Amino acid sequence: MAKTAAPKSKSASGKKAAAAASPAPSFQQMPAGTPFFELSRLMVVGIDSAAGRLIQKAQVAPNGSWPAAWSAIAPGAWIIMTAGLTKDGRVAVVGQPSGTTNLSFIAEDPNQIGPIDKWTAPVGIGAPPGVASYQKLSLANDADGRIEVFLTDNQGRIWWIYQNPDRVIQVQKTITPPGTTTPIVVTVDELAPPLTPWSDWQQLTGQLVAITAIRQADGRIALFGINSGLHLYRCQQAKPQALKVADWTGWAQIDTTQTGVFTEMAPVVGPLGVTNLFGLTQNGQVLHTRQQPAGTDTWTQWATTGYSRVPKYTLAAGIQGDGDIVLVSSDQQRVHEFNAQWDASTQNWSGWRDFGVSLYSTRLTLNYNADGRLALFSMMIMPDNTFGLWTINQMGIDSSEWEYAWTSLTDGNLKQIVVVRDLTPPV
């Protein structure tokens, strides 16, 4: 899209510098100088409605097509799940098998040589005490790259579990100091795996029905939540390695009498390393608040990215491969609209633009392809009350054009999905 209204807030050299400064996971057969996302592929992790199977479907190659069939991740039936990435870029899933409240952790096998996805066997991580069922699961990586899981239970309580950090052990080594021929024994500190892979479950303060976790630019995790009264809250880790409840800030209620209450929240880390929160009000308007400056607990007042004459009912926020934020929504006439941020420093937006329509109500998800183009996933509720799934791509980074024909990933029988970007696909 032509961006004549305002200059970009970051130069190309600035983007390269930011990419170089970001810690990257290790990858198999990574060509020298290739940005990590150019080797990635999009994957949809889901649960089907008929049998409760835990399934996935992934692009056959970076920017590639989608296969016809879904593949099983683990045996048995599953109730609820969430997905993300391990520290080294493999897809990870946390879910609840049928018949138990204990959750299980599954990841892509580290050996992904060959064309077929391999998954580790489910490993139990227990359940919070006294929990009968779950409302929402969310997963994020912390400053060390470790996975942290957050959930709300049937009573609105908020629970937290994380992969334990490596421990420091002392080992003795024999060395020969420079200029001598006499070996000596020295004691040095080394990192070793934790004695137990996962922490105990801890209950965070507050009560919510929905929760979303996001890793911020400084590595600390931020949480956003909505309670049973549709009030919107946020909190964040007070230190990069949070290990106990006291390592979190308190919850701050962020809706106001002017905004009214919220039905959806869509956080994303955008240009300048700033955490942005987009919220959909009960009146169908998209509002925006962000950290100012980045990495702090100081936020701007609510602002509008553009008024919508027809109220919206669903919202997704994502970033393109160059780091720019794009919003996609659908209104009560089922018209899809996008809104692209042109400049983060001046908060200049394209304004809402229609680009599609759906037959039925839908839920929207954004992620970007290996070449940086956004992919939009539309999970549409079908007449049989299951969900179908379709996807289209942006024509290019910063393009206002989208593919006209939707690609069907399934015409029905879905219950839940999460879209992730697999950084270590089979080769």
C-alpha positions in Angstrom: 0.0 0.0 0.0 1.2 3.5 -0.7 2.4 5.1 2.6 2.5 8.8 1.7 0.7 10.0 4.7 3.6 9.6 7.0 7.2 8.3 7.0 8.0 4.9 8.4 9.1 4.9 12.0 12.1 2.6 11.3 14.5 2.3 8.5 15.5 -0.9 6.7 18.9 -0.8 8.5 17.1 -0.4 11.8 15.0 -3.5 11.1 18.1 -5.5 10.3 19.8 -4.3 13.5 16.8 -5.2 15.6 16.6 -8.7 14.0 20.3 -9.2 14.7 19.9 -8.3 18.3 17.1 -10.8 18.9 18.2 -14.2 20.3 17.3 -16.9 17.8 16.7 -20.5 18.5 18.8 -23.2 16.9 17.7 -24.6 13.6 18.4 -27.7 11.5 20.4 -27.1 8.3 20.0 -23.3 8.5 21.7 -21.6 5.5 24.1 -18.9 6.6 22.5 -15.5 6.6 18.9 -16.7 6.3 16.5 -15.1 8.7 14.7 -17.7 10.8 11.2 -16.9 9.5 12.2 -17.7 6.0 12.6 -21.4 7.0 9.4 -21.6 8.9 6.0 -22.9 7.9 2.5 -22.3 9.3 0.8 -25.0 11.3 -2.7 -25.2 12.7 -3.1 -27.3 15.8 -6.7 -28.2 16.6 -9.2 -30.6 18.2 -11.9 -32.1 16.1 -15.5 -32.2 17.2 -16.5 -35.8 16.3 -13.9 -37.8 18.2 -12.0 -35.1 20.1 -8.8 -36.0 18.3 -5.7 -33.7 18.8 -4.7 -32.9 15.2 -2.5 -30.7 13.1 -2.2 -29.5 9.5 0.9 -27.6 8.3 2.2 -26.1 5.1 4.2 -28.7 3.2 7.1 -26.2 2.9 7.8 -22.5 3.8 5.1 -20.5 1.9 3.8 -23.8 0.6 0.4 -25.3 0.0 -1.7 -27.2 2.5 -2.2 -30.9 2.4 -5.7 -32.4 2.2 -5.5 -34.6 5.3 -5.0 -33.7 9.0 -2.5 -35.6 11.0 -2.8 -36.9 14.6 -0.5 -35.5 17.3 -1.4 -37.9 20.1 -3.9 -40.7 20.7 -7.1 -40.5 22.5 -9.7 -37.8 22.9 -8.9 -34.2 24.1 -11.0 -31.5 25.7 -9.1 -28.2 25.4 -5.6 -27.2 24.4 -3.2 -24.4 23.6 0.0 -24.3 21.5 3.2 -22.4 21.0 6.9 -23.0 20.6 9.7 -24.6 22.6 12.9 -22.7 23.3 14.5 -24.2 20.2 11.6 -23.5 17.9 9.6 -26.8 17.9 5.8 -26.7 18.2 4.6 -27.4 21.7 1.0 -28.3 22.8 -0.5 -28.3 26.3 -3.9 -30.0 26.5 -6.4 -31.8 28.6 -7.0 -35.5 27.7 -10.6 -36.7 28.1 -11.4 -38.3 31.4 -9.0 -36.4 33.6 -8.3 -32.8 34.7 -4.5 -33.5 34.5 -2.9 -31.6 31.6 -0.3 -33.1 29.2 2.7 -31.6 27.4 3.6 -32.7 23.9 6.3 -31.3 21.6 7.6 -32.0 18.1 10.4 -34.6 18.4 13.9 -33.0 18.2 14.7 -35.4 15.4 12.6 -34.0 12.5 14.7 -35.5 9.7 12.4 -36.8 7.0 9.0 -35.6 5.6 6.8 -36.8 8.4 6.1 -34.9 11.6 7.2 -36.7 14.8 5.9 -35.9 18.2 7.0 -36.9 21.7 4.7 -38.9 23.9 2.4 -36.8 26.1 3.9 -36.0 29.5 1.7 -35.2 32.4 2.1 -31.9 34.2 -0.7 -32.4 36.7 -3.6 -30.2 37.5 -4.2 -27.3 39.9 -5.8 -28.4 43.1 -9.6 -28.5 43.2 -10.1 -27.8 39.5 -13.1 -29.5 37.8 -12.7 -28.0 34.3 -10.9 -25.3 32.4 -12.2 -22.2 30.6 -9.1 -20.9 28.8 -5.4 -22.0 28.3 -2.6 -19.7 27.2 1.1 -20.3 26.6 4.1 -18.0 26.3 7.9 -18.1 26.3 9.7 -16.2 29.1 13.0 -14.3 29.0 14.9 -17.7 29.1 12.8 -19.2 26.3 11.1 -21.6 28.8 7.4 -22.3 28.3 5.0 -20.9 30.8 1.3 -21.9 30.9 -1.6 -19.9 32.3 -5.2 -20.9 32.6 -8.5 -20.0 34.1 -10.6 -22.7 35.7 -14.4 -23.3 36.2 -14.3 -21.0 39.2 -12.5 -18.2 37.5 -9.3 -18.8 39.4 -6.0 -18.1 37.6 -3.3 -20.7 37.6 0.4 -20.7 36.4 3.0 -23.4 35.8 6.4 -23.1 34.0 9.4 -25.2 32.9 11.9 -24.9 35.6 15.2 -23.0 34.8 18.5 -24.8 34.6 20.3 -25.1 38.0 23.9 -24.2 38.7 26.1 -27.0 39.9 29.8 -27.1 40.8 32.1 -29.5 39.0 35.8 -30.1 39.3 38.0 -29.9 36.3 41.7 -30.6 35.8 43.5 -27.9 33.9 47.1 -26.9 33.2 47.6 -23.2 33.8 49.5 -21.3 31.0 53.2 -21.3 31.5 53.3 -24.4 33.6 53.3 -28.2 33.1 51.6 -29.1 36.4 47.9 -29.9 36.2 45.7 -28.5 38.9 42.1 -29.2 39.9 39.6 -26.2 39.9 36.0 -25.9 40.8 33.7 -24.2 38.3 30.0 -23.4 38.0 28.1 -25.1 35.2 24.4 -25.1 34.1 22.6 -28.5 34.5 19.0 -29.5 33.7 16.6 -29.0 36.6 15.9 -31.9 38.9 12.2 -31.7 37.9 11.1 -30.4 34.5 8.1 -28.4 35.7 7.3 -26.2 38.6 4.3 -26.7 40.9 1.0 -25.1 40.0 0.7 -21.7 41.6 -2.5 -19.6 41.9 -2.2 -16.0 40.8 -4.4 -13.3 42.3 -7.7 -12.3 40.7 -10.6 -14.0 38.9 -11.0 -14.1 35.2 -12.9 -16.1 32.5 -10.4 -15.5 29.7 -6.6 -15.0 29.8 -4.0 -14.3 27.1 -0.2 -14.3 27.7 2.4 -12.6 25.5 6.1 -12.3 25.7 7.2 -8.7 25.6 10.3 -7.3 23.9 12.3 -7.3 27.2 11.4 -11.0 27.7 8.9 -10.5 30.6 5.5 -12.0 30.1 2.4 -9.8 30.2 -1.1 -11.1 31.0 -4.4 -9.7 29.8 -7.7 -10.9 31.0 -11.5 -10.5 31.0 -13.7 -11.3 34.0 -17.3 -12.5 34.2 -18.4 -8.8 34.1 -16.5 -8.2 30.9 -14.0 -5.9 32.6 -10.5 -5.8 31.2 -7.3 -6.3 33.2 -3.6 -6.5 32.7 -0.5 -7.4 34.8 3.1 -8.4 34.0 6.1 -10.1 35.4 8.1 -7.6 37.6 11.4 -9.4 36.8 12.6 -11.4 33.8 12.8 -14.7 35.7 9.6 -14.8 37.7 9.4 -17.9 39.8 6.8 -17.0 42.4 3.5 -15.1 42.7 5.3 -12.2 44.3 7.3 -11.7 41.1 4.2 -10.3 39.3 2.7 -6.9 39.4 -0.9 -6.6 40.6 -3.8 -6.6 38.2 -4.8 -3.2 36.9 -8.4 -2.7 35.6 -8.1 -0.8 32.3 -11.6 -0.4 31.1 -13.3 2.9 31.9 -16.8 4.4 32.0 -16.1 5.9 28.5 -14.9 2.7 26.9 -17.5 0.4 28.4 -16.7 -3.3 28.8 -14.8 -5.5 26.4 -15.6 -8.8 24.7 -12.2 -9.5 23.1 -8.6 -8.6 23.6 -5.7 -8.8 21.1 -2.2 -8.0 22.4 0.8 -7.8 20.1 4.4 -6.6 20.3 4.8 -4.1 17.5 7.6 -1.8 16.2 9.8 0.0 18.7 9.5 -3.0 21.0 6.2 -1.7 22.4 3.4 -4.0 23.7 0.1 -2.9 22.1 -3.3 -4.0 23.3 -6.3 -3.8 21.1 -9.7 -4.4 22.7 -13.1 -4.9 21.2 -15.8 -3.2 23.2 -19.3 -4.5 23.8 -20.5 -1.8 21.4 -18.4 -3.2 18.6 -15.6 -0.6 18.5 -11.8 -1.4 18.4 -9.8 0.6 20.9 -6.0 0.7 21.4 -3.6 1.3 24.3 0.1 0.7 24.4 3.2 0.9 26.6 4.9 4.3 26.7 7.8 3.9 26.8 8.5 0.3 25.9 9.3 -2.1 28.6 7.5 -0.2 31.4 4.2 -0.5 33.2 3.1 3.0 31.9 0.4 2.9 29.3 -1.3 5.5 27.1 -4.9 6.4 27.4 -7.4 4.5 25.1 -7.5 5.7 21.5 -9.5 4.6 18.4 -7.9 3.2 15.3 -11.0 4.4 13.4 -14.7 4.5 14.1 -16.8 1.6 12.7 -20.3 2.5 11.6 -21.3 -1.2 11.7 -20.3 -2.7 15.0 -17.7 -5.4 15.0 -18.0 -8.8 16.7 -14.5 -10.4 16.3 -11.0 -9.1 16.1 -7.4 -10.4 15.4 -4.1 -8.5 15.6 -0.9 -9.7 14.0 2.4 -8.5 12.6 3.8 -8.8 9.1 7.3 -10.1 8.5 8.7 -6.5 8.7 7.2 -6.0 12.2 4.3 -3.7 11.2 0.9 -4.3 13.0 -2.2 -5.2 11.0 -5.7 -5.7 12.5 -8.5 -7.7 10.9 -12.1 -7.8 12.0 -15.6 -8.8 10.9 -18.7 -6.8 11.5 -22.3 -7.7 12.3 -23.0 -7.8 8.5 -20.1 -10.4 8.3 -17.9 -8.0 6.2 -14.2 -8.5 6.8 -12.0 -5.4 7.2 -8.3 -4.7 7.8 -6.5 -1.8 9.3 -2.7 -1.4 8.9 -0.4 0.7 11.0 1.6 2.9 8.8 3.8 4.5 11.4 4.2 3.4 15.0 5.8 6.7 16.3 2.9 8.8 15.1 0.2 6.1 15.4 -0.8 6.6 11.8 -3.3 4.0 10.4 -4.7 3.1 7.0 -8.3 3.1 8.4 -10.7 0.2 8.2 -11.0 -1.2 4.6 -13.4 -3.9 3.5 -11.8 -6.8 1.7 -14.1 -9.9 2.1 -17.3 -11.4 3.5 -18.3 -14.7 5.1 -21.6 -16.6 5.0 -21.6 -17.3 8.8 -20.1 -15.8 11.9 -16.4 -16.5 12.3 -13.4 -16.2 14.5 -10.2 -14.7 13.0 -6.5 -15.5 13.5 -3.4 -13.9 11.9 0.1 -15.1 11.5 2.8 -14.5 8.9 4.3 -16.8 6.2 8.0 -17.5 5.7 8.2 -14.6 3.2 6.6 -12.2 5.7 3.1 -12.0 4.1 0.2 -12.3 6.5 -2.1 -15.3 6.5 -5.6 -14.9 7.8 -7.5 -17.9 9.2 -11.3 -17.8 9.4 -12.8 -20.4 11.7 -16.5 -20.2 10.7 -19.3 -21.7 12.6 -21.3 -24.0 10.4 -25.0 -25.0 10.5 -24.1 -28.2 12.4 -22.5 -26.1 15.1 -19.0 -27.3 14.3 -16.4 -25.1 12.8 -14.9 -25.0 9.3 -11.5 -23.4 8.6 -10.4 -21.3 5.6 -7.3 -19.2 4.9 -6.1 -16.5 2.5 -2.8 -14.6 2.2 -1.8 -11.0 1.8 -0.3 -10.5 -1.7 2.9 -9.0 -0.2 4.3 -7.3 2.8 2.6 -4.0 3.3 0.1 -4.9 0.5 -3.5 -3.8 0.8 -4.5 -6.7 -1.5 -5.5 -10.1 -0.3 -6.1 -13.3 -2.2 -9.6 -13.4 -3.5 -10.1 -17.2 -3.3 -10.1 -18.8 0.1 -8.3 -22.1 0.7 -10.4 -24.6 2.6 -8.6 -26.5 5.3 -11.8 -28.2 6.4 -15.5 -27.6 5.8 -16.5 -28.6 9.4 -15.8 -30.9 12.4 -13.4 -28.5 14.2 -13.8 -27.5 17.8 -10.7 -25.4 18.5 -7.6 -24.2 16.8 -4.3 -22.4 17.5 -2.1 -21.2 14.6 1.7 -21.3 15.2 4.8 -20.8 13.0 6.9 -24.0 13.1 10.6 -23.0 13.0 11.9 -26.6 12.8 9.8 -28.4 10.2 10.8 -31.9 8.9 13.4 -31.8 6.1 
